[in-house]
Amino acid sequence: MLTTNFHPTGRHFLQIPGPSPVPDRILRAISSPTIDHRGPEFGALGLKVLADVQKIFKTRHPVMIYPASGTGAWEAALSNVLQAGDHVLMYETGHFAFLWNKLANQLGLKSEVISLPGLEGWRNGVQADLIEQRLKADSGHSIKAVCVVHNETSTGVTSDIAAVRRAIDAAKHPALLLVDTISGLASADYRHDEWGVDVTISGSQKGLMLPPGISFNALSPRAIEVSQKGGMARSYWAWGEMIEMNKNGYWPSTPNTNLLYGLSEACDMLLAEGLDQVFARHQRWAAGVRAAVHAWGLPIQCADPAVYSPILTGVMTPEGVDADAVRKVIHQRFDCSLGTGLGKVKGRMFRIGHLGDSNDLTLIATVAGCEMGLKLSGVALQGSGVQAIMDHFTSHPGGLAKA
């Protein structure tokens, strides 16, 4: 029988690729008394978080903050710049790209999906040349938007968004560029303005280290102009009124006040450390985890080392070994949660998250739990992943993040 008051000794190892562990400092901020969302104190908070998230997205333009999941931000992005029946080009790199395409079809868009054949599309990043070829063939410019995922949470692949913008420009095509960086933001380098993204979608529960419940649309001037001239019938998701009210730090509907306290604190932590240091820290953690997987002799889901994700690593289990059964052993025996395989790769891989409120010892312990669980599941390992990650961290020292 499932119980809701399961509290074992020690701290649970939440090593899924989001929701990520929430730092105590952010939890304390969220627990502050709720204030009047129409009062002057809230206006000051609103202005601060709106300015801070612009720095996180690396944009000078408006960022919409919704009390919603990332799925809501997907819908907001599509409904503000597209109309039912519009032709959109979706690039599938994994399960979340697949789900975004499903949502687009449910909104009445005419989506076209491109990818590498078979499972190769789920083991590699976006191939910008395929987008360029398709757009060059669209001489009538029927394609209104190109939608890609920056960091594919289901596979551990981080795609080159700047290359996608170059492909659109090389094709001399007017399509808008929409990018999902729900798991990438604040963990991997992302540059909304510099990379020429029109709408960036993200969420609170990954690199921002918050609980789920906040999602974002970062906008370009062109996206705002398109939304003013068209878009779908919308109210809650509409940008126009939000942009106007945000100028004074308020929202047209009730915002999630206490999560905004947490967002303010998260931005303080990230910006004080410095985004470049944050990104370097995640790259170092990822390399350490990959060293462990290589020592085990198991393949990594991402087949191209050039696009390895700094946020998570997908571990493929040997033929005939159910990855979910391995995950279950690790959870039951060592109180460590790992990400399941999704969609086409369910049961064939598990995902180790190395993002947010972690440190070297967190990840060494996680690798130890995985190693013991793999052995208990009968998987023959070539070597010790624990020794490999320790060797990596001792030979590649990193500075301690300030909390």
Secondary structure in CASP SS format (residue, H / E / C, confidence):
PFRMAT SS
TARGET T0000
AUTHOR 0000-0000-0000
METHOD secondary structure of the structure
MODEL  1
M C 1.00
L C 1.00
T C 1.00
T C 1.00
N C 1.00
F C 1.00
H C 1.00
P C 1.00
T C 1.00
G C 1.00
R C 1.00
H C 1.00
F E 1.00
L E 1.00
Q E 1.00
I C 1.00
P C 1.00
G C 1.00
P C 1.00
S C 1.00
P C 1.00
V C 1.00
P C 1.00
D H 1.00
R H 1.00
I H 1.00
L H 1.00
R H 1.00
A H 1.00
I H 1.00
S C 1.00
S C 1.00
P C 1.00
T C 1.00
I C 1.00
D C 1.00
H C 1.00
R C 1.00
G C 1.00
P H 1.00
E H 1.00
F H 1.00
G H 1.00
A H 1.00
L H 1.00
G H 1.00
L H 1.00
K H 1.00
V H 1.00
L H 1.00
A H 1.00
D H 1.00
V H 1.00
Q H 1.00
K H 1.00
I H 1.00
F H 1.00
K C 1.00
T C 1.00
R C 1.00
H C 1.00
P C 1.00
V E 1.00
M E 1.00
I E 1.00
Y E 1.00
P C 1.00
A C 1.00
S C 1.00
G H 1.00
T H 1.00
G H 1.00
A H 1.00
W H 1.00
E H 1.00
A H 1.00
A H 1.00
L H 1.00
S H 1.00
N H 1.00
V H 1.00
L C 1.00
Q C 1.00
A C 1.00
G C 1.00
D C 1.00
H E 1.00
V E 1.00
L E 1.00
M E 1.00
Y E 1.00
E C 1.00
T C 1.00
G C 1.00
H H 1.00
F H 1.00
A H 1.00
F H 1.00
L H 1.00
W H 1.00
N H 1.00
K H 1.00
L H 1.00
A H 1.00
N H 1.00
Q H 1.00
L C 1.00
G C 1.00
L C 1.00
K E 1.00
S E 1.00
E E 1.00
V E 1.00
I E 1.00
S C 1.00
L C 1.00
P C 1.00
G H 1.00
L H 1.00
E H 1.00
G H 1.00
W H 1.00
R C 1.00
N C 1.00
G C 1.00
V C 1.00
Q C 1.00
A H 1.00
D H 1.00
L H 1.00
I H 1.00
E H 1.00
Q H 1.00
R H 1.00
L H 1.00
K H 1.00
A H 1.00
D C 1.00
S C 1.00
G C 1.00
H C 1.00
S C 1.00
I E 1.00
K E 1.00
A E 1.00
V E 1.00
C E 1.00
V E 1.00
V E 1.00
H C 1.00
N E 1.00
E E 1.00
T C 1.00
S C 1.00
T C 1.00
G C 1.00
V E 1.00
T E 1.00
S C 1.00
D C 1.00
I H 1.00
A H 1.00
A H 1.00
V H 1.00
R H 1.00
R H 1.00
A H 1.00
I H 1.00
D H 1.00
A H 1.00
A C 1.00
K C 1.00
H C 1.00
P C 1.00
A C 1.00
L E 1.00
L E 1.00
L E 1.00
V E 1.00
D E 1.00
T C 1.00
I C 1.00
S C 1.00
G C 1.00
L C 1.00
A C 1.00
S C 1.00
A C 1.00
D C 1.00
Y C 1.00
R C 1.00
H C 1.00
D C 1.00
E C 1.00
W C 1.00
G C 1.00
V C 1.00
D C 1.00
V E 1.00
T E 1.00
I E 1.00
S E 1.00
G E 1.00
S C 1.00
Q C 1.00
K C 1.00
G C 1.00
L C 1.00
M C 1.00
L C 1.00
P C 1.00
P C 1.00
G C 1.00
I C 1.00
S E 1.00
F E 1.00
N E 1.00
A E 1.00
L E 1.00
S C 1.00
P H 1.00
R H 1.00
A H 1.00
I H 1.00
E H 1.00
V H 1.00
S H 1.00
Q H 1.00
K H 1.00
G C 1.00
G C 1.00
M C 1.00
A C 1.00
R C 1.00
S C 1.00
Y C 1.00
W C 1.00
A C 1.00
W H 1.00
G H 1.00
E H 1.00
M H 1.00
I H 1.00
E H 1.00
M H 1.00
N H 1.00
K C 1.00
N C 1.00
G C 1.00
Y C 1.00
W C 1.00
P C 1.00
S C 1.00
T C 1.00
P C 1.00
N C 1.00
T H 1.00
N H 1.00
L H 1.00
L H 1.00
Y H 1.00
G H 1.00
L H 1.00
S H 1.00
E H 1.00
A H 1.00
C H 1.00
D H 1.00
M H 1.00
L H 1.00
L H 1.00
A H 1.00
E H 1.00
G C 1.00
L H 1.00
D H 1.00
Q H 1.00
V H 1.00
F H 1.00
A H 1.00
R H 1.00
H H 1.00
Q H 1.00
R H 1.00
W H 1.00
A H 1.00
A H 1.00
G H 1.00
V H 1.00
R H 1.00
A H 1.00
A H 1.00
V H 1.00
H H 1.00
A H 1.00
W H 1.00
G C 1.00
L C 1.00
P C 1.00
I E 1.00
Q C 1.00
C C 1.00
A C 1.00
D C 1.00
P H 1.00
A H 1.00
V H 1.00
Y E 1.00
S C 1.00
P C 1.00
I C 1.00
L E 1.00
T E 1.00
G E 1.00
V E 1.00
M E 1.00
T C 1.00
P C 1.00
E C 1.00
G C 1.00
V C 1.00
D C 1.00
A H 1.00
D H 1.00
A H 1.00
V H 1.00
R H 1.00
K H 1.00
V H 1.00
I H 1.00
H H 1.00
Q H 1.00
R H 1.00
F H 1.00
D C 1.00
C E 1.00
S E 1.00
L E 1.00
G E 1.00
T E 1.00
G C 1.00
L C 1.00
G H 1.00
K H 1.00
V H 1.00
K C 1.00
G C 1.00
R C 1.00
M E 1.00
F E 1.00
R E 1.00
I E 1.00
G E 1.00
H C 1.00
L C 1.00
G C 1.00
D C 1.00
S C 1.00
N C 1.00
D H 1.00
L H 1.00
T H 1.00
L H 1.00
I H 1.00
A H 1.00
T H 1.00
V H 1.00
A H 1.00
G H 1.00
C H 1.00
E H 1.00
M H 1.00
G H 1.00
L H 1.00
K H 1.00
L H 1.00
S C 1.00
G C 1.00
V C 1.00
A C 1.00
L C 1.00
Q C 1.00
G C 1.00
S C 1.00
G H 1.00
V H 1.00
Q H 1.00
A H 1.00
I H 1.00
M H 1.00
D H 1.00
H H 1.00
F H 1.00
T H 1.00
S H 1.00
H C 1.00
P C 1.00
G C 1.00
G C 1.00
L C 1.00
A C 1.00
K C 1.00
A C 1.00
END
